[in-house]
Amino acid sequence: MAKSVAQEFTKGLWAEIPPFRLVLGLCPTLAVTKTVENAVGMGIAVVFVLAGSNVLVSMLRKIIPNKVRIACFIIVVATFVTVVELLMQAYTYSLFMKLGIFIPLIVVNCIPLGRAEAFAYKNKVLPSAADGLGLGIGYGLSLTALSALREVFGAGTFLGHSVFGPSFQPFTFMVEAPGAFVCLGLMLCVMNVLGKK
């Protein structure tokens, strides 16, 4: 049964939220969530790439030959990644430098390629745009939630502002690589418990 545009949008916010439900896009999820600033920047970049590539793949779906569709999807996604990379270099250079290689690596992220293959190539433009926006925003919210947990307890700050005062002893494990895995595991556990209710 076909879903409405609103259902296509909202599924990415909870039922199919990429890192926690589909377990996709975990490399940048683990790497860039040391601070909320990084997570928000990465989330906005993925929203732009996912929504744009979904719309363009959907518009071109009757023109793209089936045998070369994956190569075409990569070119479309790479185009949007290049645009977002250049925009970040021009307007948010310090954030661009903090995110580093993870912006160009959006090209090979499972989420844009997976949505192009599984959804945009088979659906019209409006549902594809809703799908891309919903999953992109869901991904961004996931990164922000994970980074808030890590930054608040790992550094005692939120967006660079002190949360607990000068006497707080940061739990630095939270902003290290093993802390990222533990935090992600705890959030997956919470999502599964909430999903069963």
C-alpha positions as a printed Julia matrix, in Angstrom:
197×3 Matrix{Float64}:
  0.0    0.0     0.0
  1.37   3.4    -0.99
  2.2    5.78    1.82
  1.28   9.45    1.86
  3.96  12.12    1.46
  3.66  12.91    5.18
  4.22   9.23    6.05
  7.26   9.12    3.77
  8.65  12.13    5.61
  7.93  11.01    9.17
  9.21   7.44    8.78
 12.76   8.83    8.77
 12.22  10.58   12.08
 11.5    7.41   14.08
 10.56   4.16   12.31
 13.54   4.2     9.91
 15.91   6.64   11.61
 19.21   5.71    9.92
 21.8    5.14   12.71
 19.41   3.73   15.31
 16.88   1.71   13.29
 18.6    0.91    9.99
 22.12   0.95   11.53
 23.46   2.89    8.52
 26.01   5.69    8.33
 27.84   4.6    11.47
 31.39   5.73   10.53
 30.56   9.47   10.53
 28.15   8.9    13.41
 31.0    7.65   15.58
 33.63  10.04   14.25
 31.99  13.46   14.21
 29.87  13.31   17.36
 32.48  14.63   19.79
 30.73  18.01   19.72
 27.21  19.18   18.94
 28.58  21.73   16.46
 30.16  18.99   14.35
 27.02  16.85   14.49
 24.71  19.67   13.41
 27.06  20.58   10.54
 27.26  16.98    9.36
 23.49  16.58    9.71
 22.78  19.63    7.57
 25.23  18.42    4.92
 23.56  14.99    4.78
 20.06  16.54    4.58
 21.16  18.6     1.58
 22.81  15.67   -0.19
 20.07  13.16    0.57
 17.14  15.39   -0.4
 18.88  16.71   -3.51
 20.07  13.34   -4.76
 16.7   11.71   -4.11
 14.91  14.41   -6.12
 17.37  14.25   -9.03
 17.43  10.44   -9.18
 13.64  10.4    -9.13
 13.46  12.96  -11.94
 15.94  10.96  -14.05
 14.65   7.47  -13.18
 13.06   6.88  -16.6
 16.2    8.06  -18.42
 18.87   6.22  -16.4
 19.54   2.77  -17.95
 19.1   -0.04  -15.43
 22.56  -1.53  -16.09
 24.42   1.66  -15.14
 22.07   2.97  -12.47
 24.51   2.53   -9.54
 27.24   4.47  -11.35
 24.69   7.19  -12.13
 23.59   7.3    -8.47
 27.21   7.76   -7.38
 27.66  10.63   -9.84
 24.47  12.32   -8.63
 25.42  11.94   -4.96
 29.0   13.09   -5.66
 27.66  16.19   -7.38
 25.65  17.21   -4.32
 28.56  16.37   -2.01
 30.84  18.6    -4.07
 28.32  21.44   -3.85
 27.99  21.11   -0.07
 31.78  20.82    0.31
 32.36  24.02   -1.66
 29.62  25.86    0.26
 31.14  24.8     3.57
 34.6   25.89    2.44
 33.17  29.28    1.47
 30.89  29.98    4.44
 31.81  27.7     7.38
 35.5   27.06    6.85
 36.34  26.21   10.48
 33.54  23.62   10.59
 34.66  22.27    7.23
 38.15  21.77    8.65
 36.77  20.03   11.77
 34.66  17.6     9.74
 37.56  16.93    7.38
 37.37  13.79    5.27
 33.87  12.9     6.47
 32.23  15.46    4.15
 33.67  13.93    0.92
 32.97  10.46    2.32
 29.22  11.17    2.18
 29.58   9.99   -1.44
 30.1    6.41   -0.26
 27.79   6.64    2.74
 25.18   3.89    2.62
 22.27   6.23    3.25
 22.2    8.35    0.03
 23.09   5.41   -2.22
 20.67   3.12   -0.44
 17.78   5.58   -0.67
 18.53   6.26   -4.35
 18.41   2.52   -5.12
 15.62   1.47   -2.77
 13.3    4.46   -3.04
 14.04   7.37   -5.41
 14.62   5.16   -8.47
 11.15   3.63   -8.01
  9.06   6.62   -6.9
  7.92  10.05   -8.04
  9.65  13.3    -7.12
  7.48  14.46   -4.22
  7.59  11.21   -2.21
 11.32  10.95   -2.94
 11.91  14.49   -1.66
  9.91  13.7     1.49
 11.88  10.46    1.97
 15.21  12.27    1.58
 14.27  15.14    3.86
 12.82  12.85    6.55
 15.76  10.47    6.65
 18.26  13.32    6.46
 16.64  15.2     9.32
 16.36  11.98   11.3
 20.05  11.34   10.72
 20.9   14.88   11.82
 18.79  14.57   14.96
 20.46  11.25   15.78
 23.92  12.77   15.46
 22.87  15.75   17.58
 21.44  13.56   20.36
 24.53  11.34   20.45
 26.91  14.31   20.36
 25.0   16.12   23.11
 25.39  13.09   25.39
 29.1   12.79   24.58
 29.91  16.5    24.82
 27.96  17.17   28.03
 29.45  14.26   29.99
 32.78  14.03   28.16
 33.73  17.7    28.21
 31.17  19.28   30.55
 30.05  21.66   27.8
 27.18  22.11   25.36
 27.99  24.03   22.18
 31.17  25.18   23.91
 29.4   26.6    26.99
 30.07  25.12   30.43
 27.17  23.05   31.79
 28.31  21.86   35.22
 30.63  24.66   36.34
 34.38  24.76   37.04
 34.37  21.93   39.62
 33.14  19.33   37.09
 35.63  16.59   36.26
 34.99  15.6    32.6
 34.51  11.91   31.86
 36.92  12.05   28.9
 36.18   8.44   27.95
 32.95   9.74   26.39
 34.75  11.83   23.75
 37.23   9.07   22.85
 36.59   6.37   20.24
 35.57   3.64   22.74
 33.16   6.11   24.36
 31.52   6.65   20.97
 30.84   2.92   20.66
 29.48   2.68   24.21
 27.22   5.72   23.75
 25.94   4.44   20.42
 25.25   1.03   21.96
 23.36   2.6    24.86
 21.28   4.71   22.49
 20.51   1.67   20.31
 19.4   -0.13   23.48
 17.14   2.75   24.49
 15.67   2.96   20.97
 14.91  -0.77   20.98
 13.28  -0.61   24.4
 11.16   2.39   23.37
 10.32   0.75   20.04
  8.84  -2.3    21.77
  6.36  -0.25   23.78
